[in-house]
Amino acid sequence: MVQRGPKLDEDRRRAFGGSFQAGGEHYDRVRPGYPADAVDWLLAAAPEAAQAADVGAGTGKYTAELLSRGLQVVAVDPSADMLAQLTRKFRSVPTLVGTAEHTGLPDTSMDVVTVAQAWHWADPLAASTELARVLRPGGLLGLVWNQLDVTVPWVHRLSRIMHAGDVHRPGYRPQLGPEFTGLERHETHWSDPLTPAELIELAKSRSYYLRANEATRAKVLGNLSWYLHDHLAYAGTSVIQLPYYTQTWRAFKA
C-alpha cells in the first residue's frame, strides 16, 4: 500500500473536490436530500438560532432543510454552477463563492454553520478556525454525511462498483480544531427509492466517475448495469429501496 503524505492528501482532496465545479443540474436531480430526523437532532441544540450559513451548500439540498425550519440562510460553495442551481430554487438566499477555509462571511455573524457532504473536501484545522471566526460565542457547527449503508451486503458490493469512497470506516470521527468542543454524533437509517436508471445516474454524480476517462466510465457503467439487471434481476421499471444512513455530528464554538 502506498502511504500518502500530507501534501499529496491535500492535492488529492482538492482535485476530487474540484470535480463538482460543473454539472450542478445533474447533481441536484440525482442526489438524495436529508431525513428530517437528522436535521431536527442537529438544530435541537440551538433552539434560539436565527442566522445560519450552509457551507459547501452545493445545489441547496441541506439549505432547503434549514429554510424549512425558519432559519435565515447564507449559502457558500466554491462552485458558481452549483450556486446557480440553488438560486433558481431559493431566490431570496444570499450566496457567496467560497470554501470552508475562506467563506467570505463577517466575524461572529452566524448562530449555526452546517457543512453537509463536504467536510472531507476541507482542511479540517483551517476550516475550524474559519468557521469559529464566523460563529457567535457558543454557536453550533453541524457536519453531515449521507452514506450508503454498506452493512447491507448487496449495498457494500454496489458501493465498490460505484467507487463510493466517501463511506466512512467504523469508528470514524471528524477532525476539528481546538476552537470546538462537545462533539456528539447521531445516526439516522432510511432508504431512497430509485429505479435502476436513476441509480446509474447517481453513480455518474460521484467524484470518481466525474474525474475518470471514458474507458473507466464505460467500465463502471457496464459493471453497474450487470449488477443491477443480471445479478440482482431488477427490471427497468423496478423500484430499488437504496439503504442509507445519515451521520450527523454537532459541536459548539468553545
C-alpha positions as CSV (number, residue, x, y, z in Angstrom):
1,M,0.0,0.0,0.0
2,V,1.3,3.5,-0.9
3,Q,1.4,5.8,2.1
4,R,0.3,9.3,1.1
5,G,2.0,12.3,2.8
6,P,0.1,15.4,3.9
7,K,0.8,17.3,0.7
8,L,-0.4,14.5,-1.6
9,D,-3.6,14.1,0.5
10,E,-4.2,17.8,0.2
11,D,-3.7,17.8,-3.6
12,R,-5.9,14.7,-4.0
13,R,-8.7,16.2,-1.8
14,R,-8.7,19.4,-3.8
15,A,-8.6,17.6,-7.2
16,F,-11.6,15.4,-6.4
17,G,-13.5,18.3,-4.8
18,G,-12.9,20.3,-7.9
19,S,-14.7,17.7,-10.0
20,F,-18.0,19.3,-8.8
21,Q,-17.3,22.7,-10.3
22,A,-19.8,21.9,-13.1
23,G,-22.8,19.6,-13.5
24,G,-25.0,21.3,-10.9
25,E,-28.3,20.5,-12.6
26,H,-27.4,16.8,-12.8
27,Y,-26.2,16.7,-9.2
28,D,-29.4,18.4,-7.9
29,R,-31.6,16.0,-9.9
30,V,-30.0,12.7,-8.7
31,R,-28.5,13.2,-5.2
32,P,-30.8,12.5,-2.2
33,G,-31.9,15.0,0.3
34,Y,-31.7,14.6,4.1
35,P,-34.0,12.9,6.6
36,A,-36.0,15.2,8.9
37,D,-34.8,13.3,12.0
38,A,-31.2,14.1,11.3
39,V,-31.8,17.8,10.8
40,D,-34.1,18.0,13.9
41,W,-31.5,16.4,16.1
42,L,-28.8,18.9,15.0
43,L,-31.0,22.0,15.4
44,A,-32.4,20.9,18.8
45,A,-29.1,22.0,20.2
46,A,-29.7,25.6,19.0
47,P,-33.4,26.3,19.6
48,E,-32.9,30.1,19.5
49,A,-30.8,30.2,16.3
50,A,-31.9,32.6,13.6
51,Q,-28.9,33.0,11.3
52,A,-27.3,30.0,9.5
53,A,-24.5,29.5,6.9
54,D,-24.6,26.4,4.8
55,V,-21.0,25.9,3.7
56,G,-20.4,23.6,0.8
57,A,-24.1,24.2,0.1
58,G,-23.9,22.8,-3.5
59,T,-27.3,23.0,-5.1
60,G,-29.1,23.6,-1.7
61,K,-30.1,20.1,-0.5
62,Y,-29.3,20.9,3.1
63,T,-30.1,24.6,2.6
64,A,-33.7,23.6,2.0
65,E,-33.9,21.9,5.4
66,L,-32.6,24.9,7.2
67,L,-35.0,27.2,5.4
68,S,-38.0,25.0,6.2
69,R,-37.2,25.4,9.9
70,G,-37.4,29.1,9.7
71,L,-33.7,30.0,9.6
72,Q,-32.2,32.8,7.6
73,V,-29.5,31.2,5.5
74,V,-26.5,32.2,3.5
75,A,-25.1,29.6,1.1
76,V,-21.4,29.3,0.5
77,D,-19.8,27.0,-2.1
78,P,-16.7,27.0,-4.4
79,S,-18.8,26.2,-7.5
80,A,-20.7,29.1,-9.1
81,D,-22.6,26.5,-11.2
82,M,-23.9,24.7,-8.1
83,L,-24.9,28.0,-6.5
84,A,-26.8,28.9,-9.7
85,Q,-28.9,25.8,-9.2
86,L,-29.5,26.8,-5.6
87,T,-30.6,30.4,-6.6
88,R,-33.1,29.0,-9.1
89,K,-34.9,27.3,-6.3
90,F,-34.3,29.8,-3.5
91,R,-34.1,33.2,-5.0
92,S,-34.0,35.0,-1.6
93,V,-31.0,33.1,-0.3
94,P,-27.7,35.1,-0.5
95,T,-24.8,33.2,-1.9
96,L,-21.0,33.5,-1.7
97,V,-18.4,31.7,-3.8
98,G,-16.1,30.5,-1.1
99,T,-14.8,27.5,0.8
100,A,-14.9,26.2,4.4
101,E,-11.4,27.7,4.8
102,H,-12.3,31.1,3.3
103,T,-16.1,31.7,3.5
104,G,-16.1,35.5,3.0
105,L,-18.6,35.8,5.8
106,P,-18.4,38.5,8.5
107,D,-17.0,37.8,12.0
108,T,-19.4,36.4,14.6
109,S,-22.4,36.7,12.2
110,M,-23.9,33.2,12.5
111,D,-25.7,31.1,15.1
112,V,-25.3,27.9,13.1
113,V,-22.9,26.7,10.4
114,T,-23.6,23.5,8.6
115,V,-21.3,21.5,6.3
116,A,-23.2,18.7,4.6
117,Q,-21.5,16.2,2.4
118,A,-18.4,18.4,2.1
119,W,-16.2,18.4,5.3
120,H,-14.0,15.7,3.7
121,W,-13.0,18.2,1.0
122,A,-11.8,20.8,3.5
123,D,-8.6,21.2,5.5
124,P,-10.2,20.5,8.9
125,L,-7.9,22.7,11.0
126,A,-8.0,25.7,8.7
127,A,-11.8,25.2,8.3
128,S,-12.3,25.0,12.0
129,T,-10.5,28.3,12.5
130,E,-12.6,30.0,9.8
131,L,-15.9,28.7,10.9
132,A,-15.2,29.5,14.6
133,R,-14.5,33.1,13.4
134,V,-17.9,33.2,11.7
135,L,-19.9,31.8,14.6
136,R,-21.1,33.8,17.5
137,P,-20.0,32.6,21.0
138,G,-21.5,29.2,21.8
139,G,-22.5,28.8,18.1
140,L,-23.3,25.4,16.6
141,L,-21.4,23.6,14.0
142,G,-23.0,20.7,12.2
143,L,-21.2,18.2,10.0
144,V,-23.4,15.9,7.9
145,W,-23.0,12.9,5.6
146,N,-25.4,10.8,3.7
147,Q,-23.7,7.4,3.5
148,L,-24.6,4.2,1.6
149,D,-25.4,1.6,4.3
150,V,-22.6,-0.8,3.5
151,T,-23.6,-3.1,6.4
152,V,-26.1,-4.4,3.9
153,P,-24.2,-6.9,1.7
154,W,-25.6,-6.0,-1.7
155,V,-25.1,-2.3,-0.9
156,H,-21.5,-3.0,0.1
157,R,-20.8,-4.5,-3.3
158,L,-22.7,-1.7,-5.0
159,S,-20.5,0.9,-3.3
160,R,-17.4,-0.8,-4.6
161,I,-18.7,-0.9,-8.2
162,M,-19.7,2.8,-7.9
163,H,-16.3,3.6,-6.2
164,A,-18.2,5.4,-3.4
165,G,-15.0,6.1,-1.5
166,D,-16.6,8.6,1.0
167,V,-18.2,5.8,3.0
168,H,-16.7,6.1,6.5
169,R,-14.9,3.3,8.3
170,P,-16.5,2.1,11.6
171,G,-15.4,4.4,14.4
172,Y,-14.9,7.4,12.1
173,R,-14.7,10.7,14.0
174,P,-14.3,14.0,12.1
175,Q,-11.2,16.1,12.9
176,L,-11.9,19.5,14.4
177,G,-9.6,22.2,15.7
178,P,-9.4,23.3,19.3
179,E,-12.0,26.1,18.6
180,F,-14.8,23.5,19.0
181,T,-15.9,21.3,21.9
182,G,-18.6,18.9,22.9
183,L,-18.6,16.8,19.7
184,E,-21.7,14.5,19.5
185,R,-22.9,12.0,16.9
186,H,-26.4,11.0,15.7
187,E,-27.3,8.3,13.1
188,T,-30.5,8.1,11.0
189,H,-31.2,5.0,8.9
190,W,-33.5,5.4,5.9
191,S,-33.9,4.4,2.3
192,D,-34.2,6.3,-1.0
193,P,-36.5,4.8,-3.7
194,L,-34.7,4.7,-7.1
195,T,-35.2,3.0,-10.4
196,P,-32.2,1.2,-11.9
197,A,-31.7,4.1,-14.4
198,E,-31.8,6.6,-11.5
199,L,-29.2,4.6,-9.6
200,I,-26.9,4.6,-12.6
201,E,-27.3,8.4,-12.8
202,L,-26.4,8.6,-9.1
203,A,-23.2,6.8,-9.9
204,K,-22.4,9.4,-12.6
205,S,-22.6,12.1,-9.9
206,R,-19.7,10.6,-7.9
207,S,-16.3,12.3,-7.9
208,Y,-14.6,9.1,-9.1
209,Y,-16.8,8.9,-12.2
210,L,-16.6,12.7,-12.9
211,R,-12.8,12.6,-13.0
212,A,-12.4,9.3,-14.8
213,N,-11.5,8.8,-18.5
214,E,-14.1,7.5,-21.0
215,A,-12.8,3.9,-20.7
216,T,-13.1,3.9,-17.0
217,R,-16.5,5.4,-17.1
218,A,-17.7,2.7,-19.6
219,K,-16.3,0.0,-17.3
220,V,-18.1,1.4,-14.2
221,L,-21.4,1.7,-16.1
222,G,-21.1,-1.8,-17.6
223,N,-20.4,-3.4,-14.2
224,L,-23.2,-1.5,-12.6
225,S,-25.7,-2.5,-15.3
226,W,-24.7,-6.1,-15.0
227,Y,-25.0,-6.0,-11.2
228,L,-28.5,-4.4,-11.2
229,H,-30.1,-6.2,-14.1
230,D,-28.3,-9.5,-14.4
231,H,-27.1,-10.3,-10.9
232,L,-29.9,-8.6,-8.8
233,A,-32.5,-9.1,-11.5
234,Y,-34.0,-5.7,-11.3
235,A,-36.2,-4.8,-14.3
236,G,-36.2,-1.3,-15.8
237,T,-39.3,-0.3,-14.0
238,S,-38.3,-1.8,-10.6
239,V,-38.1,0.5,-7.6
240,I,-35.0,-0.2,-5.5
241,Q,-35.0,0.9,-1.9
242,L,-31.4,2.1,-1.6
243,P,-30.4,1.9,2.1
244,Y,-28.6,5.0,3.6
245,Y,-27.6,6.2,7.0
246,T,-27.1,9.8,7.7
247,Q,-24.3,10.6,10.1
248,T,-24.7,14.0,11.8
249,W,-22.1,15.5,14.1
250,R,-22.5,18.6,16.2
251,A,-20.1,20.7,18.2
252,F,-20.0,24.1,19.8
253,K,-17.7,27.1,19.5
254,A,-15.6,26.8,22.6
